[in-house]
Amino acid sequence: MEFQGKKQTIFCLSFVTFCLLGDIFAQSNEELMHYDNNPLTVEEVRVGVILDMQSREGKIVLGCISTALSDFYHLHNNYSTRVVLHSRDSSGKHLHALSAALDLLNNIKVEAIIGAQTRMEANLLADLGEDVEVPILSLSQPSLAPPLTDKNPFFVEVTQDETLQVTGITALIEIFTWRNVILLYEMTNHASDIIPSLINSFQEKNVYISYISSISVSSTTEQIIEELQKLKALDNTVFVVHISHFLVPRLFMDAKKLGMMSEGYAWILTSTSLNFLNSMDSAVIESMQGVLGLKSHIPTSRSLHNLTSRLRRKLYIEESHMEVLELSADAIWAYDSTWILAEAVERSRIKISTSLNRKDLNDIKSSKPGSVLREEILQSRVKGLSGEIQYPKQKLIADKLEIVNVIGKGERRIGILTFEEEKTKESQSLKSKRNLLSTSDLETVIWPGGSSTITKGSKRKLSETKLRVGVPPKRGFEELVHVKHDFQTNKTYFTGFCIDVFETAIRGLPYKVQYEFIPFENANELSAGRYNDLVYQVYLQVYDAVVGDTTITSNRSLYVDFTVPYSDLGVGMLVANEKENMWIFLRPLSADLWMTSAGLFMLTGFVVWVIERPTNTEFQGTLSQQIGTIFWFSFSTLVFAHREKLLNNSAKFVVVIWVFVVLILTSSYTATLASMMTVKQMQLNAGGHYIGYQSGSFITANAVEYLNFSGAKPYRSVEAYADALSRGSKHGGVSAIVDEVPYIKVFLAKYSEGYSMIKTESTTNGFGFAFPKGSKLAQDMSTQIEKLREEGKLLEMEKAWFHYNGNHMSEDTTSPPNTLNLSSFCGLFLVTGVSSAFALFLFIISPLREKWQLVKKCRYLIQGFRINIITALLLWNVIKFQRPSFHLECLWVIGRPSLYYGMTTNKTLVSLYLAHGRVVNEPRTHHTKHPVMIGCLLVRSFSL
């Protein structure tokens, strides 16, 4: 019986255990239904966003919120809820924000609101959120006393508490041992909260406030200048400023005009304004050079860098004039709070669904969406971009502040303040346990005017600090950087061209700088990362500088300041010289050009021979001698060695034109042949060619991507380069190596024969030394590098390390020199052909002209003889018959020939006419003399 009782007891316990396990399993399945990878339904949860969309910061914050949701649901695509944003523009006015909130709550039925950028907006939305029981995630600066979170349970402050700033500002004043300061603040409702706390904190540290000044956003420029003039008249030059970022431009632009941003002044700003420094105009940042202050601590990470890059691209597409270099702390906190809100929405829906399924009346009564969502927000804890994010008391818990110095185009972090919360009964403020004890714990501070001298305090000399210089351990190309460990002496030696340039430049500085080289390597003496990682260590303040073959890039310049380049710029192509070719002298000219040139040589010789042969004995002789003269004369013009003397001007004309043609043809031939024999040129689009590049170099790897080769192969050393080029693409090597010019010079210094460099365009910026942002050393070292280049010392160091004479570099060309063809010289050959034809034509028609003159003279003689006979007959007729019409006939005879035979005949007839006139007028008694007179006239006529 006892055994049966025990058996029944065991059975009952087993049954109860089975029921409990079944219930637990059912609950687990119920919860898993909400995290199914493919939920059957997706519930949309409306969330309102109220921001100043007209401002730059408002657009960036909205971009962060929308990007956060996209990233969250990309990672949690199995969630059954989806937050849908409904944005409204407050235009920077608190009444517009209130109106937008009412519209979102009444019409859109939102379940949460993100916004409230100002304290006035926060006050209005906090009361409204409590009335409707909707969580309000505020982006305004939290209030010190009394906190809105004490009386508004639905109000959550997602930004950093201002109590940290009170302790942080006091810590800065104590570090620089100032005992008198001037306090300048903006007159707002919330300023009355922090100013009393700041004054009390100063008094606890025995810091005396010599003057308290206030301005407001509504103050005119004249009022601000008047207030600044009052401050300038005071003896104290240390200003503690607590104003919003809206007032910063006006204040510092006017302060610079008054000369209050010069050496001897110190300006300390709170994070209220410095958190938005990157959203300010470049002219405003320029006026703030040397300002020191606090900024909310946002740890650098790859995720933050990716977010910034994505937002930069997104906002640039939407508004091209908007440039985002760095996200503000408020934007990052908005991103993190959106993640918490999305997670809380999912958990709140699960919690409400579970309560309804269990039919727990107590849970149902308390399962209002707003209340459940608020509880989930306060209980959430995530690892965000800004660190560990949680709001246990409706406030963001933060324990760090950055100390930044405004230099160049932005700020530079010079230190970090760490705090521990120590509440007292009398005060809710935080007391700091900082990790900074003196100015030596800070990086170099550049004060207004570019001075590093602390106002009314000690001077932190650069010589008192030993620079930590990171050096990349190079495997191959040791002429540039070489790190050698001597285990016997336990010393590390650093040599190379880059080290030599750095040491020479730093010795030339007007002040002494101590430094130590630290190899960037791990415990295995291998490189601890890529060059980007090494440069990033300067940004993280692990190193104070980087010395090595570090290429200057735009991306790296976002984190560090580079000196001017001390090496050659650009990427070059290394090729093996072409092997000897005994017929290479035929390649400059095409076949048709060779044949045409030979034909013109012979044609020119033939034309000169034809013209000169009749009168020039040097072109006469036997047939073989004349043929030899033709060829010798024509081809001797190639070297201008023709010795035959030309007598005919036409021949001289032909030779002058031909010598000009020969000069151009030989010059073109010489230039093309020299180019072909100097270096092996390659067509980059030729198939079957492989190209090599330096392993680990993303710069040359990116350059190779744009070249149309069959493939790319990485190599590490000079020896590997030589082996790959000697084998060629057909035998497992490459046809060319693409690398930066300094590396190619190192190669050519070792392999001076058989290889050449083709210098391309300057697609890279050369090597430079990296320093922290705003470092004065970057400018001073740049000056020294420029001096070394001007004095020729940089070139001397390059020759000493590379042994490179520059004889192995040719001009850049991406295709081989074209063979000269006939079409290039058609015009020139046409000129010489026309000139030869013209000279030959003149030579042919010259004898015909002389023969024509002879024929013409014979014709004149015949006509003259005919006239004389007619004249004699006419005179005989007149004298014999005494005809009365003598005068008329004589005139007809004289006039008619004048139309045909010219002046010679006319003169003869006129003479006869006058002579006869004298005869007919004489008395008839003298007729016996007529025969004598007629004979004289005939003789005279024939003589004429």
Disulfide bonds with the S-S distance in Angstrom:
none
